[in-house]
Amino acid sequence: MQKNLLGAFTGATVVGTLLVAASASASTPVTSPASTPPAHTQVRLVTGDLVTVSTDASGRQTANVAAADRLGIRGAFQTFTLGHDLFVVPESAAPYLGKTLDASLFDVTRLAQHPRASLSVDVTPRAGSRTASLPGVSLHQVSAGHATGTFTAAGAAAFGSALARQAAHDLATGARSTGLFRSVAGISSAVSGAASHATGPAASHTLTVKGIDWSGNPDNGDTVNVYNVDDLNLFSTSLTFQNGTAQTTVPDGNYSLVCFFFDFTSANIYEVTIPQVAVSKDTTVTLDARDATSKVSVTTPKPAPQPVFIVEWARTDANGLAASYTFLASDAFTFYAAPTKKKPSVGQMYNAVQIRAQSAAAKKPYEYDAKFSNTGIIRADQSYLVKEANVATINTGIASDHDNQLALDGRFAAYPWESFLIVGDIQFTIPTSRTEYYSTGHGLTWERFEFTVWDPNLGLIQGELDSPWEQLSAGVKRTEVFSGEPTHPRLFEHPISFNPAFTICPACATPDTLDALVFPFGDNSQFHRGYPDSPASGLDESQSWTIKADKRVIGQGSSFFQASVPLDPDAKTYTLTYKTHRSGDHFSLSTDIDTAWRVSADAPQADLPHGWYCSGNFDSNCTVLPLMTNDYNLGADLLGRVSSGDRTGTITIGHLAGADIAVKTLTASLSYDGGKTWKAAAVSGGANGRFTVKFTVPKKGQTDGYGAVRISAKDAVGGLLKQTILKAFAVR
């Protein structure tokens, strides 16, 4: 019997939310919420690919992949869920999964809990070998039959390249132990606890899966996933075909199986599934790639290459829990699906297709982001059409502190039945602008994200800005700019999670506590929020915050601003301050921002809007504090520059939850010597919180090269917003 590659996933695997922790001083303890908004962790696989894993407060996960090399097989990935763990497997690694390469190397849920150890491995030398050698790895603590090792980022990329070459060779020759793995019997992750799972009910019968490839031969190297659809917590596993057979023992019950057969020669991918099979005795089933006769295609109104092409299979059990298996590639590969005719009687089956099509070479660049789904069956017609009448249009600009900056971005799309998502990132150069068209309808929600800094040599990703999860409507047209200057912290009032979508209140009062959540980075769109960057050479970044009741500090921290502090029944005012700093090789604008919000304890508080929670604890017994919000339009271009001369801009002041409170006054000043001296701007208007600001920008030689901004806003109920931004824009 073939050994299970992962062992059976039996029992519930519980993965806690990754926390963005706030460090509090000993004298002013802060009660941290049990959960936080999405924690974004970058994990480097041993193949050199970089995966950003996000876990929201409800435990749902997404993963976006920055491939070390998007060409050929190295740009193809399969991803699947087993238990509550998400696996991202480069297709070049799939033929060795469960044999030479342990699945723990690609369990990004586990690796995200120990990202600095993701390149630490345990190596088992092949019998008869005195030592083990692999490209890119440094071995240490070598002993009889075992060694530990580490990859550097460059070493992982080298191993990924060698693995892709070896996979192509081995699949052509039928070998599995030559070349790259001549002296190595096995490689697994050194991360503690990776791919370890609780023991569940005893397996009672053998399930044999026959695999036939596209040529009619016994399959070797493709992966088949097996799920118990009575209860996914009872059993799920992943097997690899060897000489056309994969076997496991399972508890009695109903099962669903899926396989994506991959043809290295033709670059064809064949999706075949068994929606449901009952196992009450030793059972044999067959998955035949030749049954996948329906070509999967997506046609867009205007032609464009499709560098992201995703086919997803998902299955819910009788309790509504979901498992998924997804293949991520591009239109350099061709997908075929095997149609099914009968809907499952236990749970439900889904199939989805997502593309991202770009025409960056056009005079006016455009892209299409589209996703379609089938429910119950995989229909025979797998051709999809993006219709102009059914898209939402967003004219998007992506700003940058420097010209010709490499960046990454991606698009998540979710239907109500989805629990895990994956997407491939696309490299491009900023600043830039383009028209983006999104498919709509049927409960489909989108999240857009931009990384304004990408260094493929270092695998460095920085400057993340995310949109909310939103259901776009056909015919909607709007304009947005990501990272437009001056940037500043964001009180975010939109959904940060999908299915269900929910919003965490930026500042709310319960009967006993004040809960606060402020994102350190944002821009001048209410739809964008950003996260702290991972430490890196050439980056100087810090955040610090305090909460005061009158003049007494009741909470403080030195990282992400998320806190829950006890209310002071005698306090007349509460003041929240946030100081953020970010400068370095890629960040030269909006380097230092000092923000203070003051609110009266007796100010009118709004009821919690629908879909909001007081904190990541999912409590709803609170009211919204009417902190003021602000956005700027000072005329900066996509490089953050404002030309010398007389200028007119706008500053917009609002309140959380749209509180109907008048803004009484706004003052604004500018500095061109780093904040040493300030000159007041002429401020007028104020209807609906929109103020006109007139100011004069000196010639560049009469400045330090930058303009700083300082504002102070007061409202009719004693609220105050003060903000100072150094290097708010560059002088052109």
Steps between C-alpha positions, in 0.01 A plus 500: 500500500629845412579720799273800555690810409357701789351233711127529545376830640279367776335708767462877484820692439471834677709788372479819704489846350845647447524797730631847431612561856518836675775538759386682811703658774505331839340799670212529254384150410287467189247223457563350158199377303477127443508553124631762263448614143678295233857417598719500191804274516752440223622143465777396263468146369807283447445551126560875539136603450365760741152445645317769697261325738213702647276380780204714599328520834261220405788265412446509123818491297624641173836454335654695215803362321793695362664232284879497488461441127165531320622326185405141426438250774642731769202728457246223572376412850246269650350590834265307721358488849524209739338557835552870567842510333570657163768345277665685209695254284705602194416261219869411466482357854175305451658182353715459812234589758473237770811328374814713494328827589282503809180706482608692812730703272190655342259524795484881494256512792762341726796675341334838551518439873878468469591699186867537586532121512325432169836430334621268777479135403568147621677280245512121490792361293426215264600156623861431408588871466767627737360851480221696339538788258249737345546822304441811710495337844762524774505180704602484865462258788557213262471158664430149389172504312413863577607859439359845553541783252398849399441672169578862439260694279742460209555135588126433496471659156788281379333189643171599333670527161675167545176335612315621190771357275502172690120467487500542122777240467346247738154520348650443156704199614282359778785533752454624856840473669754631254686828479372746759394233750776246437624528859179619669208283609287769660468870584252640751441827679678557829208711622372346821159342465478530121254250354431330832138421574276347762382140484141451389270200457657177390521438126319184402520446124747545217428759235699434182519775240607413147652785303519502121686779326417685177678235293304214653796384709519443877563839655815588692549810713159669496317568824149390596322643803246297696240667726240352731189702416293377793743698717822649366640487852486122493735443209683678220825410334711548190653210308741474208454251217778247457473259209139605463393427858445690823365335813387591850281360775197703596210493746171394346304785347453716194805639320587740222822491295671746268818500292667751269705289257794701366665431163850647510541450126186666366441737796146364522324466836210257540254542789315180591278445803278237656228709665395227741570135571384289795760284674367218718742234377832490316434726203677581172430810291664640187599851398575522128656816355345414162156577648600867519368593155364850569750775427491783755519848349410860583442757226527873572348789300843634411786254446764461770739228622386322815805470731277373782268206423351311794274196505354416840309195624325513836287262702292562808407225741164428661575766764591771248876487562702552182809344346662626181759408240622767261741510208670833430672550165472735201366488148829340399330186632170352384241369744252223424222387735309174523125581503280348767127430472371413847500740792633358827238394755724590796628855517564698184763523225626818333731582215636848426718664235684828555719700263694820496555634150729796438592711200776709654652582159194695388514880492229495764575183701204291612430174675213261560448320829229238474374197688226248418362197684296182461297354785410133538656379175791582272315588181619386160528851359801653677528808279429827680439849367566833671220731387548876495153554645587292808824663613589770751766747386768644726750747355803425716824685561791354695738762635864459599768695684745421219476457125531156340429319826422129473173408671264204543126475520219249496126453524304269728146401404268302726163334472295437817604135513875565502717473811852507355632702207821520300613730222819572308670838526597694188814711469475844343663843512362805681388769493234403252127521431257265331132418459386193689184305418351261759236233449199533730199319639404179681643601839851548359724726712841643410806614691778685319853534638812684394860456615675820394849352552619172348863392471506157332871456572448536873143372502409827672136608519401827669243778491184291507165670450176300493149585394196381696306190405215635292229377268533717191197587290474490122528844345679659797784732402744669736858619530750398768869569563707263712779656709420857391685759708489606770443161661380475860345253748155367419189460715360225278119472474458218248503117506836336564373144463300292254211259546372647718622851439550698819657826617696554820410832661793748502390652832211368708388517862346206682356546850848426640764547229624713217600290199724651232637382167706732279696386195844664490497569127235621263457751223223739399243238407266379772522155335870435570691392809857379550693284744844517665784370283724212597844614622748529215834655417458856375170554684449709813145457627327542835161571657399612847164589652339619820147533637433760769202559727529875547878525562553151644646231276279191513658309214807515281693283260781496248357319200170449319233717665244254630393525860223440750531718810270553800284812491547762770152597630632840612678593176374797303704432186688218334800563277653247260841575351689307235854568383619316192837511328607335175805593294764317307618391159149492356314747723586870491158664543263533799782375717381627839136539595370613839121471541277576799124447533312645797137422579282614787370227727147643461517544120207339316590145404358312202349154516719227360432481123381174346792262439726672755646348817642683799828306474649179371312320777181533289315682775232751405399667826664836431459839336727683255708789628476796258871532420573724202639361175702687239623480142713729283508605138789744469557444129786251527572288192559124511860564609378706794617831349336842520624772265629836624260793491155584630301182561145410600410173669233347720492342844195293589400446863237247607396296802493127568176327402394817318406679823308821418730737690606833356870579456533850642856593398794371301845656494784385275867599481788393280874482553783471250789462743409177676259655748727773637275779377138495391280721285123497529294407196177677409210270592143552384178307447417209724165386360466124555845509661676600177741793541690687230864569581712756315878501549819599322781253429842671475746413228673172573834668572335699779383183677651182639336326206178422685182652639369415846136539604340575836125514562267553795124438482239565769139386498181622666513250790856561618673252270851573375720359224862612473747358248852585389654329195866557416600462135131494407595566138807566288552844347508482122 
